[in-house]
Amino acid sequence: MFTMASYLNSAKTLALLIALVAEVLLYGIYVPLFFVCLWVMVSRNDPPKWKLIAPLTMMFILSTIHTAVVLYLFIESFIQSPSPKEHFLDQQYPLVVLTYALYDALNFIGDGIVLTGTQIYRTYIICDSGFRVVALPIMLHLASTSMGAYSTASLALGKNSFSPATEKLSLAGYSLSLVLNVACTALITHRIWTSTRMISPLIGSQRAAKCYAVLQIIIESAAIYTVAMAVLISTYASRAPDAAQVSFQINVQIVCIVPTLILVRAGLRQKTSDEWEATRPQKDTAHVLDWPEDRRSSSVAKNDNDDGCSARV
């Protein structure tokens, strides 16, 4: 796929094989993770959130199609025929263009609806700053999607991924996607961190620890995508087609794994917390639930003549 020449040699064949093995291994991780995610979301006490389940299911279908197409291309190019074909390296070959189109669709769903789209919505709610705080992330997402679609269309029209215009737009699209995820994650992290520090005296250390645990899940999961995208950008910018091919196919599955992993970790933590609360004596549970409000009331009464910070918290 990423290639600067149309000939086959052992180095390119090895790079394609490594990319294929890496994608298949990551897909093997993604499959059980996806079904665990479905189980977590469906088995909750609350009604299932189909607005998240539907795009996650679509991502799983597209990821499966992408893996199947890549496997078929490799078999067709190197196994079925005694003389290797160049389909796997021909970026104008329809199935190769399809792999890029599938990645664009996965990136739009994962980066736009499930991962960053959810983060844009969370940024809007958590930061409580109106539309202005999410206007720039929305524009970044639209620009990144448009550039990815143009790059794929240019391949279908006969251009190469390292042609000047296609290369610049592809790098810009990847970079905007990276900036978008980092910016949304940073906004949410800052808001949760500062809010938790402000209200921790009211809610207690145990509940504050739950907020920090959610913060840890967001940061760790976003870091996976950030590292994968940074590697893809660096290999593509350095014009290393073999390394770019490997990192591209790894990133295809990372786009699917990251939002699924966030939902699994958050859902399992909530499920464990709910089960733990259910096993506690009713008297103790009621006391714990009432304690923050009691503390809040006493705090407000105590600081009634102060500057009103407690009331605002």
PLY file of the C-alpha trace (Angstrom):
ply
format ascii 1.0
element vertex 313
property float x
property float y
property float z
element edge 312
property int vertex1
property int vertex2
end_header
0.00 0.00 0.00
2.49 2.65 1.12
5.11 2.26 -1.59
7.33 4.38 -3.82
8.09 1.73 -6.42
6.10 -0.92 -8.25
8.52 -3.82 -7.97
8.62 -6.70 -5.53
11.66 -7.50 -3.42
12.37 -9.37 -0.24
12.44 -6.24 1.97
9.00 -5.10 0.84
7.61 -8.62 1.13
8.94 -8.86 4.68
7.43 -5.48 5.59
4.05 -6.53 4.20
4.23 -9.82 6.11
5.08 -8.01 9.36
2.22 -5.56 8.80
-0.19 -8.42 8.11
0.86 -10.37 11.21
0.63 -7.25 13.38
-2.87 -6.41 12.16
-4.11 -9.99 12.58
-2.69 -10.18 16.11
-4.32 -6.88 17.08
-7.57 -8.01 15.49
-7.35 -11.16 17.63
-7.14 -8.89 20.68
-9.97 -6.69 19.44
-12.50 -9.51 18.86
-12.85 -10.70 22.50
-12.57 -7.10 23.70
-15.52 -6.14 21.51
-17.74 -8.94 22.83
-16.77 -8.12 26.43
-17.75 -4.52 25.69
-21.14 -5.65 24.38
-21.68 -7.79 27.48
-20.78 -4.91 29.79
-23.09 -2.47 28.03
-26.04 -4.85 27.69
-25.85 -6.41 31.19
-26.01 -3.09 33.02
-28.96 -2.21 35.22
-29.60 0.84 33.05
-31.11 0.46 29.57
-28.49 -0.32 26.87
-27.04 2.76 25.19
-27.69 1.92 21.55
-26.17 5.19 20.41
-22.81 3.73 21.46
-23.51 0.07 20.69
-24.51 0.76 17.06
-21.30 2.59 16.01
-19.15 0.13 17.95
-20.80 -2.73 16.06
-20.26 -0.92 12.76
-16.58 -0.46 13.62
-16.27 -4.17 14.36
-17.81 -5.04 10.97
-15.53 -2.60 9.10
-12.47 -3.85 11.00
-13.35 -7.43 10.09
-13.77 -6.49 6.43
-10.44 -4.65 6.44
-8.60 -7.63 7.92
-10.27 -10.00 5.43
-9.35 -7.76 2.47
-5.72 -7.50 3.59
-5.51 -11.27 4.01
-7.02 -11.81 0.57
-4.60 -9.34 -1.02
-1.62 -11.09 0.56
-2.82 -14.54 -0.52
-3.58 -13.34 -4.03
-0.25 -11.57 -4.40
2.15 -14.11 -2.91
0.51 -17.54 -2.50
-2.07 -18.34 -5.15
0.15 -17.63 -8.15
3.61 -19.16 -8.76
4.76 -15.75 -10.01
3.99 -13.03 -7.42
1.59 -10.32 -8.48
1.95 -6.67 -7.61
-1.59 -6.05 -6.38
-0.53 -5.60 -2.77
1.88 -2.84 -3.79
-0.32 -1.22 -6.44
-2.10 1.66 -4.72
-4.48 2.06 -7.64
-5.70 -1.54 -7.34
-9.39 -1.40 -6.26
-8.98 -3.61 -3.19
-6.02 -1.55 -1.98
-8.06 1.64 -2.37
-10.82 -0.12 -0.44
-8.48 -0.68 2.52
-7.80 3.07 2.69
-11.51 3.84 2.40
-12.25 1.40 5.23
-9.64 3.14 7.38
-11.23 6.53 6.64
-14.62 5.14 7.69
-13.18 3.61 10.87
-11.38 6.83 11.70
-14.56 8.86 11.15
-16.62 6.61 13.41
-13.98 6.00 16.07
-12.41 9.43 16.03
-15.64 11.27 15.42
-18.55 9.44 17.03
-17.19 7.00 19.61
-13.84 8.41 20.73
-13.44 12.09 19.96
-17.12 12.69 19.27
-17.85 11.42 22.76
-14.99 13.55 24.04
-16.36 16.61 22.23
-19.71 16.01 23.90
-18.02 15.42 27.26
-15.97 18.57 26.78
-19.18 20.49 26.11
-20.85 19.10 29.25
-17.88 18.98 31.63
-16.28 22.30 30.74
-19.69 24.03 30.84
-18.50 26.74 28.47
-21.14 26.52 25.74
-20.57 25.84 22.07
-17.39 27.89 21.86
-15.30 25.25 23.66
-16.23 22.55 21.12
-16.32 24.68 17.96
-12.61 24.20 17.24
-12.63 20.39 17.87
-15.62 20.00 15.52
-13.83 21.97 12.79
-10.64 19.93 13.31
-12.60 16.70 12.97
-14.33 17.83 9.77
-11.04 19.00 8.28
-9.28 15.74 9.18
-12.09 13.66 7.67
-12.13 15.72 4.47
-8.38 15.41 3.97
-8.49 11.65 4.51
-11.29 11.27 1.98
-9.40 13.40 -0.56
-6.23 11.32 -0.13
-8.13 8.09 -0.74
-9.89 9.59 -3.77
-6.55 10.70 -5.20
-5.30 7.11 -5.04
-8.34 5.95 -6.97
-7.56 8.61 -9.60
-4.04 7.24 -10.16
-1.87 9.24 -7.76
0.66 7.84 -5.31
0.54 8.30 -1.53
3.93 10.05 -1.76
2.94 12.44 -4.52
3.36 16.04 -3.24
-0.31 17.02 -2.85
-1.45 13.66 -1.45
1.43 13.46 1.00
0.82 16.96 2.38
-2.91 16.42 2.81
-2.43 12.99 4.38
0.09 14.34 6.88
-2.20 17.26 7.65
-5.14 14.92 8.20
-3.17 12.61 10.50
-1.78 15.58 12.42
-5.21 17.19 12.87
-6.60 13.90 14.18
-3.73 13.70 16.68
-4.17 17.31 17.80
-7.92 16.80 18.14
-7.57 13.82 20.48
-4.85 15.43 22.56
-6.81 18.69 22.90
-10.08 17.04 23.93
-8.30 14.73 26.37
-6.40 17.66 27.88
-9.58 19.72 28.34
-11.44 16.88 30.02
-8.45 15.94 32.18
-7.99 19.50 33.38
-11.66 19.91 34.19
-12.00 16.61 36.08
-8.74 17.19 37.96
-9.59 20.70 39.12
-13.20 19.86 39.94
-12.23 16.78 41.94
-9.68 18.75 43.95
-12.32 21.37 44.75
-15.05 18.97 45.88
-12.91 16.25 47.48
-13.40 17.71 51.00
-17.16 17.38 50.46
-17.42 13.94 48.87
-14.60 12.22 50.74
-11.40 10.54 49.64
-13.03 7.29 48.46
-15.34 8.98 46.00
-12.58 11.34 44.88
-10.47 8.25 44.16
-13.21 7.05 41.78
-12.97 10.32 39.87
-9.20 9.97 39.60
-9.66 6.36 38.42
-11.88 7.58 35.57
-9.25 10.19 34.77
-6.59 7.48 34.63
-8.68 5.41 32.19
-9.11 8.39 29.86
-5.41 9.31 29.88
-4.06 5.78 29.46
-6.44 4.90 26.63
-5.81 8.18 24.82
-2.05 7.60 25.16
-2.30 4.38 23.12
-3.91 6.18 20.20
-1.54 9.15 20.52
1.58 6.98 20.35
0.26 4.93 17.42
-0.69 8.04 15.44
2.62 9.76 16.24
4.53 6.74 14.91
2.42 6.73 11.74
3.04 10.44 11.16
6.79 10.15 11.77
7.26 7.16 9.45
5.14 8.73 6.73
6.87 12.11 7.03
10.30 10.44 6.85
9.23 8.80 3.57
9.86 5.28 4.87
7.19 3.29 2.99
7.86 -0.07 4.65
7.70 1.33 8.18
4.69 3.46 7.25
2.91 0.36 5.95
3.44 -1.49 9.23
2.36 1.46 11.38
-0.67 2.13 9.15
-2.07 -1.39 9.50
-1.40 -1.35 13.24
-3.24 1.95 13.52
-6.27 0.49 11.74
-6.91 -1.82 14.70
-5.79 0.72 17.32
-8.57 3.05 16.15
-11.03 0.26 17.02
-9.39 -0.96 20.21
-9.05 2.37 22.02
-12.72 3.43 22.30
-13.74 -0.16 23.05
-11.11 -0.39 25.78
-12.33 2.85 27.38
-15.90 1.55 27.56
-14.82 -1.88 28.87
-12.64 -0.48 31.64
-15.16 2.15 32.69
-18.07 -0.31 32.50
-16.32 -3.03 34.50
-15.26 -0.52 37.14
-18.80 0.75 37.48
-20.21 -2.79 37.54
-17.77 -3.81 40.28
-18.55 -0.68 42.26
-22.31 -1.28 42.00
-21.94 -4.90 43.12
-19.78 -3.83 46.05
-22.32 -1.21 47.11
-25.09 -3.82 46.88
-23.29 -6.12 49.36
-22.89 -3.40 52.00
-25.38 -3.16 54.90
-28.26 -0.82 54.10
-27.60 1.31 57.17
-23.96 1.92 56.25
-24.86 2.57 52.62
-27.45 5.15 53.59
-24.94 6.84 55.87
-22.36 7.02 53.10
-24.89 8.38 50.62
-26.08 11.03 53.05
-22.64 12.06 54.29
-21.59 14.35 51.42
-24.82 16.34 51.69
-24.42 16.60 55.47
-20.87 17.81 55.04
-21.98 20.21 52.35
-24.77 21.64 54.49
-22.51 22.13 57.50
-19.81 23.62 55.30
-22.22 26.08 53.73
-23.64 27.02 57.13
-20.19 27.50 58.56
-19.04 29.71 55.69
-22.32 31.51 55.22
-20.64 34.86 55.75
-17.60 34.06 53.58
-17.19 34.60 49.85
-19.66 31.82 48.89
-17.12 29.37 47.37
-18.64 26.42 49.22
-22.08 27.17 47.89
-20.76 27.35 44.33
-19.02 23.97 44.67
0 1
1 2
2 3
3 4
4 5
5 6
6 7
7 8
8 9
9 10
10 11
11 12
12 13
13 14
14 15
15 16
16 17
17 18
18 19
19 20
20 21
21 22
22 23
23 24
24 25
25 26
26 27
27 28
28 29
29 30
30 31
31 32
32 33
33 34
34 35
35 36
36 37
37 38
38 39
39 40
40 41
41 42
42 43
43 44
44 45
45 46
46 47
47 48
48 49
49 50
50 51
51 52
52 53
53 54
54 55
55 56
56 57
57 58
58 59
59 60
60 61
61 62
62 63
63 64
64 65
65 66
66 67
67 68
68 69
69 70
70 71
71 72
72 73
73 74
74 75
75 76
76 77
77 78
78 79
79 80
80 81
81 82
82 83
83 84
84 85
85 86
86 87
87 88
88 89
89 90
90 91
91 92
92 93
93 94
94 95
95 96
96 97
97 98
98 99
99 100
100 101
101 102
102 103
103 104
104 105
105 106
106 107
107 108
108 109
109 110
110 111
111 112
112 113
113 114
114 115
115 116
116 117
117 118
118 119
119 120
120 121
121 122
122 123
123 124
124 125
125 126
126 127
127 128
128 129
129 130
130 131
131 132
132 133
133 134
134 135
135 136
136 137
137 138
138 139
139 140
140 141
141 142
142 143
143 144
144 145
145 146
146 147
147 148
148 149
149 150
150 151
151 152
152 153
153 154
154 155
155 156
156 157
157 158
158 159
159 160
160 161
161 162
162 163
163 164
164 165
165 166
166 167
167 168
168 169
169 170
170 171
171 172
172 173
173 174
174 175
175 176
176 177
177 178
178 179
179 180
180 181
181 182
182 183
183 184
184 185
185 186
186 187
187 188
188 189
189 190
190 191
191 192
192 193
193 194
194 195
195 196
196 197
197 198
198 199
199 200
200 201
201 202
202 203
203 204
204 205
205 206
206 207
207 208
208 209
209 210
210 211
211 212
212 213
213 214
214 215
215 216
216 217
217 218
218 219
219 220
220 221
221 222
222 223
223 224
224 225
225 226
226 227
227 228
228 229
229 230
230 231
231 232
232 233
233 234
234 235
235 236
236 237
237 238
238 239
239 240
240 241
241 242
242 243
243 244
244 245
245 246
246 247
247 248
248 249
249 250
250 251
251 252
252 253
253 254
254 255
255 256
256 257
257 258
258 259
259 260
260 261
261 262
262 263
263 264
264 265
265 266
266 267
267 268
268 269
269 270
270 271
271 272
272 273
273 274
274 275
275 276
276 277
277 278
278 279
279 280
280 281
281 282
282 283
283 284
284 285
285 286
286 287
287 288
288 289
289 290
290 291
291 292
292 293
293 294
294 295
295 296
296 297
297 298
298 299
299 300
300 301
301 302
302 303
303 304
304 305
305 306
306 307
307 308
308 309
309 310
310 311
311 312
